[in-house]
């Protein structure tokens, strides 16, 4: 997938992050700076990002175990997405990207299936 898909994923990722911040009483504006948007863009585009490398390897067909071994360092997103899954269930909040990432990492969902799920979602009004 190309740059437009990446831009869409980053934008939607920021939206999900703001929903999580709101659960904890945070302000969405807080995430528009370096610690939110800056970190998100770096993680999604940086050549040294362990999370990006891990996701790239999964997209190439590596298993979760082989991708983790190939990265050779802690991939924070693996544990983070598990915690997010619990948060989604506890707070009845919809985080579509986090949901499909959880399925890929913990339920054997393929990245191709994840993309299909995200792309087949019906448009809806979004409020923070």
N, C-alpha and C positions, 0 to 999 in steps of 0.2 A: 504494500500500500504506500501511497505517496505522502507528500508534504501536507496536502489538504486534509487527509485523514489524521495525520499527526496533530495538526492545528486543532481539528475538531475534538480529538481526544483530550488534548491539553485543556481546551476551553471547558469541555464537559467535566473534566477532572477537577477544575477549579470550582465549578458549581457544586460538585459532590463535597469537596472540602469545606465549602461554606455551610453546607447543610450540617455537617458534623460539628463544625465550630459552634453553630447556633444551638445544637443540643446541649453543649457545655456552657452556654451563656456568652459565647464569644460573638464578636461583631464581624460580619463578612468583610468589612473594610480592612480589618487586620490582615487578611490573607492577600490583599492586593500589593503587598510589599515583598521584600526580599525573602522573608521567612515563609511566605506562602507561594505566590506566583513565581518568585525567583527560584526557589527550590524546585518547584514543579517543572519549570522549563528546563532547568539544569538536569534534573533526573530524566526527563523525557528526551533530551537531545545530547547530553554530554557523553563524549566517548569514554570517559572514565567512570560513568555511573554503573554501579553494580546492579541496581534494579533494572536499568535499561538493558545491560548485557544479558541478564537472566531472562528477561522477556524476549529479547531478540533470539536467544538460543531456543526458548520454547517455541517460538514462531518457526524456527528452522526444523522443528521436529524432535528436539532433545526431550527426554523425560525430565521431570522435575529434579530427580536425583542426579542425573547426569549434568543438567544445567548448573545445579548448585556446586557440584564437584568442579566443573569447568571454570566457574567464577572464582572459586577458591577462597572466598571471603564471605562475611556475613551479608546476606541479602535481606535488608530490613523489611521489605515489602511482604515477604513470605509470612512472617509472624503478624505484621500489621494487618494484612487482609483477613487473617483469622480473627483478630480482635474486632475488626470492622464488621464482620459477619455477626458476631454476638451483639454488637451495638445496633445493627440493623434490626435484628430480631427483638431485642429488648425495647427499642424505641419505635418500632413499626415505621421505619424510615426506608425509603427506596433509594438505593445507590446502585444503579445499573452497572456501571463500570466495575465497581468493587465486587458486586455479585458475580459477574462473569469471571473476574480474575480469581475469586475464591474457587469457583467451579473448576477452572483450569488447574490451579495449584493443588486443590485438595480432593477433587471429585473426578479427575481424569477427563474432563471436558477438553476438546481440542481448541486451539486458538481460532481455527476456522469457524467452529461452532459458535465461539464467543462473539466473533465479528457478526455472524448471521443474526444472533440474538439482538445485539445492539442496533444493527441496521434495520431490523424489522419492527422496532418499537414504534408505536403510534405517537404522532406528535401530540403534545399536551401543553397546557398552560403551566408555567413554572413560577412559583413564588418562593421567596426566602422568608 
